[in-house]
């Protein structure tokens, strides 16, 4: 592959689906240019989350962004939500094409 790749962060958040409206607002406020949300099922510290009814539904939120934006989102969500909601966050390094798409919010 001869295309130029640049390092960015992939922030993945797995949490209760009821948090989606708040998370979407926080992501925009903190500079994420975009995100992908999918349904998630599994088992962990909060037991089986199979999504068979609303209270047991989880979502997986993925945000490609720069390091500063990822840190701001993780710090804010951890402080505001992780004590009272089921939430797991992890950050991985990824190589992307068109890196300007994944910087903080324009402007």
Secondary structure by P-SEA (a helix, b strand, c coil): cccbbbbbbbbbbbccccaaaaaaaaaaaaccccbbbbbbbbbcccccccccccccbbbbbbbbccaaaaaaaaaaaaaccccccbbbbbbbbbbbccccccccccc
